């Protein structure tokens, strides 16, 4: 073996060692980033509806298939969730229909409450609750992508027909940065009719095979990212090397710091959502509103709530009833590998914590 060959071999071995060491070290760093550009979402057709062109719920009494896939160019697709939701008579993720003139406790929340990417945890919680509290019903108002302003509208409409006297508000800090949204006609046409460009959500038949959905994802990936060697190499490295994903995400966070929301816009949204919470509390009564703060994935990775979450909890404590604020700090292993939602283990922890709180709320309502 010549000197030049030996030098090249030695350089290659050093590079392999350095990459391996860097990969190992980066696995101990928090996975505090999301890669939405590589996420592909699917809904079964005719699963969504807008209410008064203001906010959305699911279609009533429907079976809704929801699929979440991550696909990096040049690498195989990753199936993060494939679930079928069942909705009740008012279009919420719940197997039991609501009964009029029955005492009701509402769970308000976002996708963590809905249970996105996994079988909804509310189903088993509701079943267990009804066994011990036959005189009280629960209503699951958890809807993905929603925040307090939307929860207020939904609660107000449902309360017109149902006796909702108590609420459990399950939230992450990001919820207070959200406004009210409904699906625009282009999004509905994409999901229901397949008239799409490069939309976030695509429509599927509930009976579609995973192979067909993965094939559709491959086509969407080519449309979204192209087929260049550069993109394929970038996608391949993102898929298999965590340190590469970490470096690219860090660079993006620096260059696109305000791409989603400026600080002033965030503060404005926070004020509007806190005002919505105040109105909810005013509606049901201060002692009838309980809160559960759940950690987001970045917080779980860091094993601590962020300062903005702590500040939000302090704001809520200023007008909530004493003892009504609860928190749940999930761990890194409680989340999906790529997605920002909890896995089955994480959702089980949310369910168990909510179950204890709801039992206390139901017991309190029976006190003479």
N, C-alpha and C positions, 0 to 999 in steps of 0.2 A: 504494500500500500504506500503510495507516494505521499510526500509531505503536504501537497495541496489537498489531496483527498482526506488526509488525517485532519487537517485544519478545518475543512468543511464539515466533517463528521463531528469534530469537537464543538464547532459553532452550533450545529444543529442540536446536539445533546444539551448544550447550555441553554438554548432557546426553549427546548421542551421543558427543562427543569424550571426555568423562570416562569413560563406560562402556567405550568402545573402549580407552582407555589403561589402565584398571583391568584389563580382560580380558587385555591383552597382558602386563601386569606379573604377574598371577596365574599365567600359564602358566609362569613361571620359578620358582614356588614348588613345593615337593615335594607330590606327590599322595599324601599319607600317610593317607588316609581310605578307608573302604569304605562302600558304601551298600547293605547287605544287604536293606533294606526294599524295594528295587527290583530285586532279583535273583530270578529264577524258574528253578527247576531241574527237570529231567525225567529219568527213568530208564525204560528199557524194562521191561515187567512180568516178574516172576519172575526178576529179575536178582540178587537179594540173598539171603543166608541168614545166620542166626545160628548160631554154633558153641557148643553147650552153654549156650545162653541167656546167654553171657558176652561174646563179641565177634563181629564180623561179617567175612565175606569175600564175594566174588562167588560166584555159582553156578558149579560146575565146567563146563568145556567149553561155554561160552556165548558168544553174541555180544550185547554189552550196548551199547545206544545211550544216550548221555549228552548232554543239551542244556542249555546255559546261555544265558539271555536276561536282558537288563536292559530294564525298561519303566518309563518315567516317565509319570505321568498327563498327558494333553494332548500327548504326543509319540510318534513312532513307536518301535516296539520295536527293540532292538539285539541282534543275534545274536553272542554272544561265543564260542560253541563248539558244534559239532555233530559228535560223533565216535562211532564204533562200536569198542568194546573187544572183544578176544578174550581169553578166559580159558583156563587150562590145566586139568589134571586135579585140581588142588587148589584151584581157584577164585581164582587170582591172575592179574593182568594180564600175560599171557605166552602166546606162541603155542606154545612147546614144552612138552610134558609132562615132568615130572620123572622121572628114572630112579633106581631104588634102587641102592645100592652104588656110586654114582659120586660122586667128590669134588665138593663143592658150596660155592659162595660165595653167601651171601644178601645182598641189598640190602634194608635196613630203612629205611622212610621213610613220608612222608605223601603228600598229593596232588601235591607236586612230584616225587616219585619215581614215583608212578603216572602222572603226566602229564596231569592233569585239564585239560579244555578243548581239548586238542590231541591229535593222533595220538601215542600213547605212544612216547617216545624210547627206551624199553627195548628195543623190538622190533629196531631196527637195531643197537643196542649188543650185544644177545645174539647176533645173527647174525654180527657181526664177531668177537666174542669166541670163538665156537665154531670159527671157521675157524683161529684161532691156538692154541686150547687145547681140542682134541678130547677130552682126558681129564678135563676139568673142566666142570661145568655151573653156570649162574647161576640163582637164583630171585628173582623180583621180589616182595618183600613190601611194596611201597609201596601203601598204602591211604589214601584221602582221610580227613581228619579224625582221624587216629590219632596217638598219641604213644608214648613208650617203654614205658609199662605195657602197652599193647596189643601192641606189637612183641614184648615178652618172651613173652606168652602164645602168640602165633602162632608164634614161633620154636620154643618148647618143643614145641608140637604137631607141627609139620612135622619136627622133628629125631627124632621117634619112628620115622619111616619112611625118612628120608633122611640121608645122611652130610654134614651141614653142619659144616665145620671152620673157616670164616672168615666174618666179617660186615663189610660196609661200611654204616655208619649215616649216612644223608643226612638232615639236619635243618635246620629253622629254629627260632628261639628259641621261637616260639609252641607248638611241639610239647610243650615241657616244662611247659606250663600245662594239658595235657589229661589226662583220665582214660581209663577204659575204657568203650566204649559199644557197645551193640547196638541194632538197630532194634526199637522197641516195636511191638506188634500194630497199633496205629492207623496208624503210619507204613507198615507193610507192607500193610495193607488199602488205604491210599490209593494206594500205588504199584501193587499187584497187582490190586486190584479196583475202584479208582476211588471208594472210599468216603472222601471227603475233606471237610475244612472249609477252612482256609486254611493248609495245610501247606507246608513249605519245598520238598519234593519231590512231584512228581506222576508217575503212571505213564502211559506211552505205548506204542503198538505200534511195533516197530522200523521198520515200513514207513510210519509216519505222515509226511505231507508237512510241510515247514516251514510252509506256509500254514496248515495245521490247527493246528500247535503255536503259531504266532503268534496265531491267533484265540483259542485257549485262554488264552494269556497275557493278551490284552486282557480277557477275562472275569475272570480271576484278579485283574488290576489293579483292575478296578471293584469287585470284592468286597473287596479288601484296603484300597483307599484311597478308595473312594467316587467320586462323579461331580460333586462340587461345583466351582464355578468357582474357588474358592480353591485346591483341590488341583490342578486342571488348570493353573492359572497357575504354581503352585509347581513342578509337574513340568516344564512347558515351560521355565521358567528354569533348572532343574537340567540339563536336557538340552542346552541351547544355550549357556549362559553358565557358564564354568568358575569365574569369580570368585564367582558366586552359590552354586555347590556348595561352594566352599571356605569361604565365610562361614558357610553353614548347618552344615557339618560341624564347623567350629571351635566354633560355639555348642553343638552337641550334645556335643562332647567335654568341654566345660566343665560343662554341666548334668548329663550322664550319665557322669561320670568313672568311677564304680564300677558301672555297670549290668551289666557282664559278669562282672567278678571283682574282689574286694577284694584289697588287698595281702597280707593274711594268708592268704587262700585261694590266691593265686598262689604264695606261698612254700611252702605246704603241698604244692601240686601239684608244685612244682619238686623238693622233697625226695623225694617218692615216685617221680618219674621218674628222678632221679639214682640212687636206690636200684635201680631196675629196670635201668638201664644197668650198674651195678656187677655185678648178677647175670648179665647177658648176657655181660659180659667174663669173669666167673668161669667161666661155662659153656664158652665157646669158647677161653679162654686170652688173657691180656693182649696177646700179640704177634699174635693173630689177629683183633683188632678195630681197624678203621680208621674215622675219622670225616671227614665232609665237611659243613662248615657253609655253608649257602647263605643269601644275604641275602633278606629279605622285601621286599615292594614299598616300604614306607616307608624301609627302609635303602637300597634301590637309588636311590630318589629323592634321598636325602641324600648319596649316594656314600660312605657309611660305615656300619659296623656300630654298632648302638646299644650303650649301656653295659651293658644287661642281657644282651645277647648276648656281649659280651666277658667279663662275669663268669661266664656259663655255660661258656664255653670254658676259662676258668681252672679252674673246678670239674672239668671233664672231664680237663684236663691233670694234675690232682693224682693221678689213678689210672689214666690211660691210658698206653699205651706211648709212649716218646719218639719223635717223628717221625710219630705216627699221626694227628695232627690237621691237616686241610687246610681251606681256606676258598675260597669263590667269591663275589666281590662282583659281582652283576649290575648293569646300568645301567637307567635309566628306560625306555629303548627296548626292553628285554627283557621287558616286561610288557604284558598286554592293556590296552586303553584304559580300561575300566571295572572289570574283574575284578582280583582280587588274585593271579592266577596268571600264571606266565610265558607268553609267546607262543612261537611255534615257534623264534624266534631264541634266546630265553632258555633253552628246553629243550635246544637244540643245545649250548649252552655247558655245561649240567649234564652232558649225555651225554659230551661230549669230556673233561671233567675226570674224570668217573667212569671212563671208559674207560682213561685213563692210570693211575689208581689201581688198578683191577682187574688190569691187565696186570702191574703191580708185585707185587700180591698173588699172582697165579698164578705168576709167575717165582720168588718167594720159596719157594713150596711145592715147587718142583722142585729147589731147592738140596739136595745130598746132606747 
